[in-house]
């Protein structure tokens, strides 16, 4: 990797003294407020800085100040959540706080462009986790001890690389590489450049780190403070493969363009007719909850369409404008032949072949055996249009659709199926653009 490129990137990624001072002032102010509220509660043991701020791995583009409130392990889960929210709201009341959800709720606020999170956790011994947040203070201690100044800067560069290429973020909407995963990769491999060289030659299910267990995921990244935990399990196959492809191209080109915002690409018009959009409104809830629901709905509806003979090539799901969501599908075609061939068992299987003939004989326009001795039945499809199929599925058979129960009432209230050619909201247009354009950073051959 060219030194001049790395130098330029560090100027983009590493915060300057002015930014550091601003963030330090906010961090110390909020820490005092949280500490003051925590001292009122006997069940709280201590308050700690955590996350990228504490580990000095935050970037110019994104900084979150995480403050962890440690509770005694004897507190009930109900009181843990209740008091965790109370401390967060009382300490951040001047800054319009709101609740976010991970495994447990936590309180977040935005102070002059800086994200602040007040996160409850238990005061546990290493390995005796009671909540997902319990590991975080151990992560902070471990990385603060193990990372050198150069490694911290390389983590910032890696985060910037991930963010500019759309792979950064652990939230369900993204399913990408978290800040902690970036830290772990540089810790294990030593530098930004070594991470890229490793990823460029990555094999499926390859493990980074050591664990007594075997894991099944495209990339396996072992948490150094919990060797039974695979950090790669939460990263989508799309983000893993994009990381590999983009890394290979960057190592060939060494261009600063990989660390800059991508210019907007025009949507190829000839494919918009093959885009199907299902729009609906939902009652406001946290991003993680709604994205979990709409991603499951999208996956289930895709399965139903494929089963019916409509070949889905790609999909996406987005929430936008606070209470609207869209499920998007790119299909090979939105209409298919009225003829459908159903393949049955081999004739030599007496019981099964007789059953197939009995079930399908009345529906068949033609029956025969193929060159492999299997029964074939030519029938008329129920649906030639994917819109007709989906309207019937969602209106009349929502229980069989795979749409999560938490969304069904909202679908029953109303939904709209449109084409990519129709007028769409700007957020939906961006999603259509992602589905219909090739990412040159990943697939460039020059």
C-alpha positions, 0 to 999 in steps of 0.5 A: 500500500502506498504511503502517500495514500495512507497519509491522506487517509489518516488526515480524513479518519483521525480527529484533529485537536479541535475535534478532540477538545470538543468531544472531551468537553461533552464527554466529561460533562455527560459523565458528571451528570450520569455519575451524579444520578448513579450515586442516588441508587444503591444498586449501582456499583460504578460508572465507566466510559466505554466504546470507541471514545474510551479506546481512542479509536473514534473517527472524524466522521463518527463519534459515540460516547458510551457511558456504562452504568454497572449494576449489582448482579442481585438486581432483577431484570425488570428493575435493571431495565427500569433503573437503566432507563431512569438514569439515562433520561434523568442525566440527559434530560436537557438533550432530548433523550430517547430509548434505543434497543439492543438486548436491553433498552438504553438511552441515547441523545445527540449533543452538538452532533456527538452521540451519547449512550447511557448503557446499563450492564451488570458488575460480573466476573469475566465470562459470567455474562448476564447481558450482552452489554456486560462484555463491553467494559472488558472490551474497553480494558482489553483494547486499552491495554493491547492497542498501540497508538499506530494500531489505533490510527489503523483502526480509524482508517479501517473504520473509514474504509468500511464506512465509505464503502457501505459495510460499517455498522452492527445495527440490524438495518446494516448487518455490517462490521461493528467498530469493535470488529474493526478493533479486533481485526487490527488487534489480531493482524497488526495493521490496516494493511495486514487486515486487507491482505488477509481478507483479500485471500479469505476462504469461506468459514476461515477463522481469525483468532482462536477458539475451542469451538467450530462456527458456521458462518462465512467469516469467523472472528473470535472475540478475544475476551470470550473465545466461545463467541463468533463476532462474524455471525452477525455480519451478512454474507453481502457485507462479507463478500463486498469486503473481500471484493472491494479489498482486492480491488483497492490493493490493486489500485491504491486509490484515495477514491475508496475513502470518499463518498460515492457519486450517485449512479443513474438507475438503468431504466430497462430494469425498473419494470422488474422492481416490485415495491410493497409499501405500508405504514407502521406504528413507531418503534425502535430501528432494530425492532422494525428492521428485524421485522421487515427483513424477516418479512422480505425473506419470507415473501421472497420464498413464497414468490420463488415457490410460486414460480416468480424468480427473485434476484435481489431484495432490500427492506427499508424504514423511512419517514419515521413510520413508513416501510418498503419491501423491495424485490428485483425479479427476473420478470413480474409475469410468467407463463400460464403453463406450469410443469410439476415434476413427480416421483419415479414411476418405479415408486408405486405408492408415491407415483400413484399418489401423484397421479391421483392428486394431479390428474384432474388439474393436468392438461397433459401428463407424461414420464420424462427420460429419467422415468419421472412423472410430469404434469402440465398445469395452468398456474393460478397466477401469471402476475406477481402483483395478483399473487402478492395481493391475494397472499397478503390480503387472504392468506397472511398467516401463510405468508411468513410475515411476522405477527408483529407486522400483520395488523399493520399490513391489514390496515393497508399496503400498496404494491407498486412498480419501480417505474412508478413515482417513489419516495426518495428513500425508496429510489435510493434502495431501487438504485442499490438493487439495480446498479453494480458497485464498481468498487467491488466489481471493477476489473481495471 
